[in-house]
Amino acid sequence: MIFEETKLRGAYVIKPERLEDERGFFARSFCLKEFAEHGLSPFVVQCNISYNKKKGTFRGMHFQAPPFEEDKIVCCTQGSILDYVVDLRLGSPTFKQWVAVELSAENRNILYIPKTFAHGFITLTNDTQVFYQMTQFYNAESARGFRWDDPAFDIQLPIPVESIAEKDRSFPPFEYPSILFSSAK
């Protein structure tokens, strides 16, 4: 696997190295040893699948507050998404900055999203499926989020949002509560 750190320290695009032949290819998508060598939490406790019928479906921007912060390992197994991560580490030089990474069934890239980052995505095709692995169990009381179009972040989408959950549409304006996250390491 090839690990490429994004401009947001700790967030990685992971590219499987394909061993190809006439049958197709074989590639590792997860290796405990390699994740640990890059300082990434390899301890997965929960996996989820998100199926999205329509192009333009937006999910996010989500994160969990302490003590239930979670690292996420995300890939797109069908279709294509533009995945967004936002650095919410108070004191980080990239605080409130974001990156967007295209994940698709075709490129098979994986996105590692560290704790204290928000996450969301927009589907670029109909019938899109996203697979998540998390390092923490979901805790509804710790679930937090903000709107993708909150002016505090200026997130740019390539296509209009056609479908979004009421919860995601109704997040209040972003206000950083200093007790949620410690300073960036």
C-alpha positions as CSV (number, residue, x, y, z in Angstrom):
1,M,0.0,0.0,0.0
2,I,1.1,3.5,-0.7
3,F,0.4,6.1,2.0
4,E,0.2,9.7,0.9
5,E,-0.4,12.3,3.6
6,T,-2.7,15.1,2.6
7,K,-2.0,18.8,3.5
8,L,-3.9,18.0,6.8
9,R,-1.4,16.3,8.9
10,G,-2.6,12.8,9.9
11,A,-5.1,12.4,7.1
12,Y,-3.9,10.0,4.4
13,V,-4.9,8.8,1.0
14,I,-4.0,5.1,0.8
15,K,-3.5,3.6,-2.6
16,P,-3.5,-0.2,-2.9
17,E,-0.6,-1.6,-4.9
18,R,-2.1,-3.9,-7.5
19,L,-0.6,-7.2,-8.5
20,E,-2.2,-7.6,-12.0
21,D,-2.4,-10.5,-14.4
22,E,-4.9,-11.8,-17.0
23,R,-7.4,-12.6,-14.2
24,G,-7.5,-9.1,-12.9
25,F,-5.6,-7.9,-9.8
26,F,-5.0,-8.6,-6.1
27,A,-4.2,-5.8,-3.6
28,R,-4.1,-5.4,0.1
29,S,-6.5,-2.7,1.5
30,F,-5.5,-3.0,5.1
31,C,-2.4,-4.2,7.0
32,L,-2.1,-3.8,10.8
33,K,1.6,-3.6,10.6
34,E,1.7,-0.9,7.8
35,F,-0.9,1.2,9.4
36,A,1.0,1.1,12.7
37,E,4.3,2.0,10.9
38,H,2.6,5.2,9.7
39,G,1.3,6.0,13.2
40,L,-2.3,5.3,12.2
41,S,-4.7,3.6,14.5
42,P,-5.3,0.1,13.1
43,F,-7.8,-1.0,15.8
44,V,-11.2,-1.3,14.0
45,V,-14.3,-2.0,16.2
46,Q,-17.1,-1.2,13.8
47,C,-17.8,-1.2,10.0
48,N,-20.7,0.4,8.2
49,I,-22.0,0.6,4.6
50,S,-23.7,3.7,3.1
51,Y,-25.8,3.1,0.0
52,N,-26.8,6.2,-1.9
53,K,-29.4,6.0,-4.8
54,K,-28.8,9.4,-6.3
55,K,-25.9,11.4,-7.7
56,G,-25.7,14.6,-5.6
57,T,-26.4,13.0,-2.2
58,F,-24.5,14.7,0.6
59,R,-23.8,13.0,3.9
60,G,-21.9,15.0,6.6
61,M,-20.2,16.9,8.0
62,H,-19.9,14.5,11.0
63,F,-17.6,13.8,13.9
64,Q,-17.9,12.5,17.5
65,A,-17.0,14.5,20.6
66,P,-14.7,13.1,23.4
67,P,-14.5,10.6,24.8
68,F,-15.9,8.9,21.6
69,E,-13.7,10.4,18.9
70,E,-13.0,8.0,16.1
71,D,-10.5,7.4,13.3
72,K,-12.2,6.4,10.0
73,I,-11.0,4.3,7.1
74,V,-13.3,5.0,4.1
75,C,-13.5,3.6,0.6
76,C,-16.0,3.6,-2.2
77,T,-16.9,0.1,-3.3
78,Q,-19.5,1.1,-6.0
79,G,-19.7,4.4,-7.9
80,S,-17.8,7.5,-7.0
81,I,-17.7,10.1,-4.3
82,L,-15.9,13.3,-3.4
83,D,-14.9,12.8,0.2
84,Y,-14.3,15.8,2.5
85,V,-12.3,16.0,5.7
86,V,-11.9,19.1,7.9
87,D,-9.3,19.6,10.6
88,L,-11.0,20.5,13.9
89,R,-7.8,20.3,16.0
90,L,-7.6,23.5,18.0
91,G,-4.1,24.9,17.7
92,S,-3.4,23.0,14.4
93,P,-1.8,25.1,11.6
94,T,-4.6,23.7,9.4
95,F,-7.5,24.3,11.8
96,K,-10.8,24.6,9.9
97,Q,-9.0,23.7,6.6
98,W,-10.4,20.9,4.4
99,V,-9.3,18.6,1.7
100,A,-11.4,16.7,-0.9
101,V,-10.4,13.3,-2.2
102,E,-12.1,11.4,-5.0
103,L,-12.8,7.8,-3.9
104,S,-14.3,5.4,-6.5
105,A,-14.8,1.7,-7.3
106,E,-12.4,2.4,-10.2
107,N,-9.5,4.0,-8.4
108,R,-10.0,1.9,-5.2
109,N,-8.3,4.6,-3.1
110,I,-8.9,4.6,0.7
111,L,-9.0,7.7,3.0
112,Y,-7.8,7.6,6.5
113,I,-9.5,10.2,8.6
114,P,-8.0,10.8,12.1
115,K,-9.8,11.7,15.3
116,T,-10.8,15.3,15.6
117,F,-11.6,15.7,11.9
118,A,-15.0,16.1,10.5
119,H,-16.1,13.9,7.5
120,G,-18.6,14.1,4.8
121,F,-19.1,13.2,1.1
122,I,-21.1,13.9,-2.0
123,T,-21.9,11.2,-4.5
124,L,-20.7,11.7,-8.0
125,T,-22.8,8.9,-9.5
126,N,-26.1,7.1,-8.9
127,D,-26.0,3.9,-6.9
128,T,-23.0,4.6,-4.8
129,Q,-21.8,2.5,-1.9
130,V,-19.3,3.6,0.7
131,F,-17.6,1.3,3.2
132,Y,-16.4,2.7,6.6
133,Q,-14.2,1.1,9.3
134,M,-14.1,2.9,12.6
135,T,-11.9,2.8,15.6
136,Q,-14.6,3.7,18.1
137,F,-18.1,2.5,18.6
138,Y,-20.8,5.0,17.6
139,N,-22.2,7.0,20.5
140,A,-25.3,9.0,19.6
141,E,-24.9,11.5,22.5
142,S,-21.4,12.4,21.2
143,A,-22.4,12.7,17.5
144,R,-21.8,16.2,16.2
145,G,-21.7,18.0,12.9
146,F,-22.0,21.2,10.9
147,R,-23.5,22.1,7.5
148,W,-21.3,21.5,4.5
149,D,-22.0,25.1,3.4
150,D,-21.2,26.7,6.7
151,P,-19.2,29.9,5.9
152,A,-16.6,29.0,8.6
153,F,-15.2,26.5,6.1
154,D,-16.1,27.6,2.5
155,I,-16.3,24.0,1.3
156,Q,-16.7,23.9,-2.5
157,L,-18.7,21.1,-4.1
158,P,-18.4,20.2,-7.8
159,I,-22.1,19.5,-8.2
160,P,-25.3,20.7,-6.5
161,V,-26.7,18.9,-3.5
162,E,-29.7,17.0,-4.6
163,S,-30.4,15.0,-1.5
164,I,-29.4,15.6,2.2
165,A,-30.8,14.3,5.5
166,E,-32.8,16.8,7.5
167,K,-30.3,16.3,10.4
168,D,-27.4,17.3,8.1
169,R,-29.4,20.3,6.7
170,S,-30.3,21.5,10.2
171,F,-27.0,21.7,12.0
172,P,-26.5,25.1,13.7
173,P,-23.7,27.4,12.6
174,F,-20.2,26.2,13.6
175,E,-19.0,27.4,16.9
176,Y,-15.9,25.7,18.3
177,P,-16.3,24.7,21.9
178,S,-12.8,24.7,23.2
179,I,-13.5,21.7,25.6
180,L,-14.1,19.3,22.7
181,F,-10.6,18.7,21.4
182,S,-7.1,19.2,22.8
183,S,-4.4,21.0,20.8
184,A,-2.9,19.3,17.8
185,K,0.2,17.2,18.6
